[in-house]
């Protein structure tokens, strides 16, 4: 089954903020691969980010956070960024902040 890919506005903004066109292109290629069996890719997240999945991209440095919406057969990409432990710019820290603010997920299109 082929899944439709949607990017939230926050994911689009994060993607646009990456200056290197090669990295942006690699991220888009990885996002497009989510159209086939996204439930078998990446890993399910826990705690505040339960219900989301994370997949590695661009040499394991970047993460793409996404959510499966089964009723519409859609993969919603919600965040894109670098995994940087103990840094406020870490993609997981950013996603947790967006969840707390109610800005992450289906309503952010």
Long-range contacts (C-beta under 8 A, 24 or more apart in sequence): 1-73, 2-35, 2-36, 3-34, 3-35, 3-36, 3-38, 3-68, 3-73, 3-74, 3-75, 4-35, 4-72, 4-73, 4-74, 4-75, 5-31, 5-32, 5-34, 5-35, 5-74, 5-75, 5-77, 6-74, 6-75, 6-76, 6-77, 6-109, 7-31, 7-76, 7-77, 8-76, 8-77, 8-78, 8-79, 8-104, 8-105, 8-108, 8-109, 9-108, 9-109, 10-78, 10-79, 10-98, 10-103, 10-104, 10-108, 11-77, 11-78, 11-79, 11-80, 14-79, 14-80, 14-81, 14-94, 15-80, 18-80, 23-58, 23-62, 26-57, 26-58, 27-57, 27-58, 27-62, 27-64, 27-80, 30-55, 30-57, 30-58, 30-64, 31-64, 31-77, 34-64, 34-66, 34-75, 34-77, 35-75, 38-66, 38-68, 38-75, 39-68, 42-66, 45-92, 48-96, 48-99, 48-100, 49-92, 49-95, 49-96, 49-99, 52-78, 52-95, 54-92, 62-91, 63-91, 63-92, 65-91, 65-92, 65-95, 67-105, 67-106, 69-106, 76-105, 76-106, 76-109, 78-104, 78-105, 78-108, 79-104
